[in-house]
């Protein structure tokens, strides 16, 4: 397991370093979000290669690959349509600040990947009901995230200056993040039948993505941006009062 973890960490850091240098010298945002999914895809492929290639290894490989392809494709299409990502305007030209973002991304990718990295290393190739239950949870999160992204992308093309408030966004302000969290919780649940001792570090995977989205790079900056853009609109204030951030009637 230690060898697989070290290999995955090396891939994450090395790939992000290379892409950071390209993005910095070209001053482009077209690699930034796409690199996130690409890194997961490569780590997943390397760890699967080192696994026993059992049925549950194949299922896990397909789950992570479909998630990464879907998200990477969406982010690439989005940044091509946008041209640039305004979030990086303040530090894209500042070497240390821009590099810091890529370092944090590399470490975050490794931590979020812990669940499937450890799974590939320790599972006994025998599928369990909990494994399949976790896969169903993860699949439901992937479907929700995909629908949310598709609905918002189509809506914003037609209504670039209006906040998204229809479809799955009508009651949840960040349904894409809800789906993302459900996906990684599901991946972790699918691994729990095979964990023991230090291997329970896999729980850091869903906990880290929840922390990032709730407190740092996800919801807080978006809510702040929306407040600046739409805060004076009565319709937005009504939408905000009647909707939930992630889970209806809970949060």
ChimeraX attribute file (.defattr): number of C-alpha atoms within 10 A of each C-alpha:
attribute: neighborCount
match mode: 1-to-1
recipient: residues
	/A:1	13
	/A:2	9
	/A:3	10
	/A:4	18
	/A:5	18
	/A:6	12
	/A:7	15
	/A:8	24
	/A:9	20
	/A:10	15
	/A:11	19
	/A:12	25
	/A:13	19
	/A:14	14
	/A:15	18
	/A:16	26
	/A:17	16
	/A:18	11
	/A:19	14
	/A:20	24
	/A:21	15
	/A:22	13
	/A:23	17
	/A:24	16
	/A:25	11
	/A:26	10
	/A:27	13
	/A:28	16
	/A:29	22
	/A:30	20
	/A:31	16
	/A:32	21
	/A:33	18
	/A:34	21
	/A:35	21
	/A:36	22
	/A:37	22
	/A:38	21
	/A:39	25
	/A:40	24
	/A:41	19
	/A:42	17
	/A:43	25
	/A:44	24
	/A:45	16
	/A:46	16
	/A:47	22
	/A:48	21
	/A:49	13
	/A:50	13
	/A:51	19
	/A:52	17
	/A:53	14
	/A:54	16
	/A:55	12
	/A:56	21
	/A:57	24
	/A:58	14
	/A:59	14
	/A:60	22
	/A:61	20
	/A:62	14
	/A:63	18
	/A:64	23
	/A:65	19
	/A:66	15
	/A:67	23
	/A:68	21
	/A:69	16
	/A:70	15
	/A:71	21
	/A:72	21
	/A:73	14
	/A:74	18
	/A:75	21
	/A:76	19
	/A:77	15
	/A:78	17
	/A:79	17
	/A:80	13
	/A:81	10
	/A:82	12
	/A:83	12
	/A:84	15
	/A:85	16
	/A:86	10
	/A:87	10
	/A:88	15
	/A:89	11
	/A:90	10
	/A:91	13
	/A:92	21
	/A:93	13
	/A:94	11
	/A:95	13
	/A:96	10
	/A:97	13
	/A:98	18
	/A:99	18
	/A:100	12
	/A:101	16
	/A:102	22
	/A:103	16
	/A:104	13
	/A:105	20
	/A:106	23
	/A:107	15
	/A:108	18
	/A:109	24
	/A:110	24
	/A:111	21
	/A:112	22
	/A:113	28
	/A:114	24
	/A:115	27
	/A:116	25
	/A:117	24
	/A:118	22
	/A:119	28
	/A:120	29
	/A:121	21
	/A:122	17
	/A:123	19
	/A:124	14
	/A:125	15
	/A:126	12
	/A:127	16
	/A:128	15
	/A:129	10
	/A:130	16
	/A:131	21
	/A:132	18
	/A:133	15
	/A:134	23
	/A:135	24
	/A:136	16
	/A:137	20
	/A:138	27
	/A:139	21
	/A:140	17
	/A:141	25
	/A:142	26
	/A:143	15
	/A:144	21
	/A:145	26
	/A:146	19
	/A:147	18
	/A:148	22
	/A:149	20
	/A:150	13
	/A:151	17
	/A:152	19
	/A:153	17
	/A:154	11
	/A:155	17
	/A:156	13
	/A:157	10
	/A:158	9
	/A:159	12
	/A:160	11
	/A:161	10
	/A:162	12
	/A:163	18
	/A:164	20
	/A:165	19
	/A:166	14
	/A:167	14
	/A:168	19
	/A:169	22
	/A:170	16
	/A:171	20
	/A:172	25
	/A:173	25
	/A:174	25
	/A:175	25
	/A:176	24
	/A:177	24
	/A:178	21
	/A:179	24
	/A:180	24
	/A:181	24
	/A:182	23
	/A:183	28
	/A:184	30
	/A:185	23
	/A:186	25
	/A:187	31
	/A:188	29
	/A:189	22
	/A:190	27
	/A:191	27
	/A:192	20
	/A:193	17
	/A:194	21
	/A:195	16
	/A:196	10
	/A:197	6
	/A:198	7
	/A:199	18
	/A:200	16
	/A:201	14
	/A:202	24
	/A:203	20
	/A:204	16
	/A:205	23
	/A:206	24
	/A:207	16
	/A:208	17
	/A:209	22
	/A:210	21
	/A:211	12
	/A:212	14
	/A:213	18
	/A:214	15
	/A:215	12
	/A:216	11
	/A:217	12
	/A:218	16
	/A:219	18
	/A:220	13
	/A:221	14
	/A:222	13
	/A:223	15
	/A:224	11
	/A:225	12
	/A:226	12
	/A:227	15
	/A:228	10
	/A:229	14
	/A:230	15
	/A:231	14
	/A:232	10
	/A:233	11
	/A:234	10
	/A:235	13
	/A:236	19
	/A:237	13
	/A:238	10
	/A:239	18
	/A:240	19
	/A:241	9
	/A:242	12
	/A:243	19
	/A:244	19
	/A:245	20
	/A:246	21
	/A:247	14
	/A:248	12
	/A:249	10
	/A:250	7
	/A:251	9
